[in-house]
Amino acid sequence: MPVSVPQSLGPLFGLHFTLLSETEIVRLVAEHVPSPEEGVHLVVTPNIQHVALMRENGEFRKACEQAEILTCDGFPLYYYARCRGLRLPGRVTGREITQDLFAMPEVLKKHRIFAVVDSERTGLVARQWACAHGMEDRFAFYVPPVGFENDPGLSGSLARLIRDHATTLLFMGVGAPRSELFVSRYRADLPPCWALCIGQSLLVALGLLPTPPFLVQRLNLEWLWRICLEPRRLTGRYVWALFGFGVTVCEDLLRLG
């Protein structure tokens, strides 16, 4: 039976966000195996970086518009949605979804899992997790080279690997916009599956990055936590994303005005 995902009535930046809670999304992904008629169910958890990227990259925007499930990951995005009158269930982050899924291996045994990861180390740790839970024959991973999403040969080969594995649960852990662009461009070549674009959330779920402390989460300071962990890589990215998000909000308000 095709899955039905309730979405918000009003668009935000042209996107319709899900009304499902974190628990409901996790249960749906874990328990529902997409049928051939359904095809790929894309799940994207936008934050301010996604919004800034969509402003500059029309193809990335289109990929996000095609997602079956969109959640408000970043707290500025969520609070702006609330100010716009969208009654969403709350922030739903990619980290929470991924951690919750990895915490229920018995339920995931109905799936065949494929992870596209940032490094061999991440893939091997993920394989160890699969083997520890009796899923060694139901798990595979691949580390794509930089720029794979713009190389038809590399991307086509990756799509075939995912299809040959008969994947039903695909973790795209190589960040935005690479994950979303790959799924959007090769949707017709992929098997019926859930495609979760979750960035570095996989590293947290596998224990390769620490989970933000409770107080950090409570105060919506995950962004500062991540900058403290990787200042060189993330400081400039967050400054750029904040600027792009602010400009997009101003443009959105002018359209409404």
C-alpha positions, -999 to +999 in steps of 0.1 A: +000+000+000+015+034-010+027+055+019+008+087+027+027+116+043+007+146+056+022+179+047+018+215+059-009+235+042+012+265+035+046+265+017+078+279+033+103+291+008+082+272-017+086+239+002+059+219+020+071+204+053+058+173+069+034+173+098+048+140+110+068+140+143+102+125+147+087+093+162+062+089+134+089+094+107+112+069+123+084+043+127+073+048+091+108+044+077+116+014+098+084-005+093+075+004+057+094-012+028+086+007-004+070-013-032+081-012-069+051+010-076+062+036-050+098+040-061+122+062-041+110+081-010+134+110-005+138+123+030+156+157+035+161+175+068+168+212+058+187+237+079+199+272+071+226+258+049+200+241+027+180+273+024+211+292+014+221+266-011+186+265-026+188+303-032+219+297-055+213+263-069+180+257-087+186+220-093+191+215-056+159+234-048+140+211-073+155+180-056+142+193-022+108+200-037+106+164-048+112+150-014+084+129+002+094+141+037+109+175+045+116+184+082+127+216+099+161+206+112+177+240+119+161+260+148+161+293+128+141+276+100+117+261+125+111+294+144+106+313+111+080+286+101+062+293+134+063+330+128+047+324+093+019+304+110+029+269+100+020+246+129+047+220+126+052+192+152+086+207+162+122+204+151+130+171+136+167+167+129+186+142+107+207+133+138+177+123+158+161+102+129+194+084+123+202+077+159+166+064+165+168+041+135+202+026+145+188+020+180+162-004+166+182-030+147+156-058+151+130-037+132+156-028+105+162-064+097+133-063+072+154-038+052+185-041+030+207-012+040+232+007+018+253+036+032+271+061+010+297+075+035+325+100+038+353+076+046+364+039+047+365+042+085+329+052+087+319+024+064+338-002+084+323+009+116+288+008+101+296-027+088+307-037+123+273-025+136+255-045+110+275-077+118+269-072+155+232-073+148+231-102+124+227-081+093+261-086+076+244-100+044+219-071+044+244-042+046+268-026+021+286+007+019+305+028-006+329+057-003+325+080-034+353+102-046+350+140-044+328+153-072+311+119-079+277+136-083+289+155-114+305+124-130+279+104-149+301+073-150+308+073-112+272+082-103+258+056-127+281+029-112+270+039-077+233+037-087+239+002-100+256-009-068+226+004-048+202-014-071+221-046-073+221-047-035+182-046-036+185-017-012+153-006+006+170+018+031+196+042+017+217+064+039+233+093+020+260+105+043+280+128+021+263+161+028+243+187+009+239+192-019+257+161-031+234+136-015+202+152-027+215+159-062+225+123-067+192+109-056+173+134-077+194+127-108+193+089-105+159+084-090+148+063-120+179+041-117+175+034-080+155+006-064+123+013-044+137+026-011+139+052+015+167+076+007+177+096+038+200+125+031+214+129+066+249+143+062+272+137+092+243+123+113+256+088+105+289+096+123+270+105+155+248+074+153+279+052+150+297+070+178+323+085+156+312+120+167+299+128+202+262+135+207+256+171+217+250+173+255+214+177+266+218+214+276+233+222+242+203+206+225+179+223+249+193+257+241+194+250+203+232+254+203+241+224+182+256+247+156+280+261+182+288+226+194+297+215+158+318+246+152+338+239+184+344+203+172+355+214+137+362+251+137+383+253+105+358+234+084+326+248+097+331+284+108+331+299+073+303+276+062+280+287+090+287+324+084+279+320+047+248+299+055+235+325+080+239+353+055+222+333+028+193+324+051+188+360+062+187+372+026+162+344+017+140+354+047+140+390+036+130+380+000+103+358+014+088+385+035+089+410+006+069+385-016+043+382+012+042+419+017 
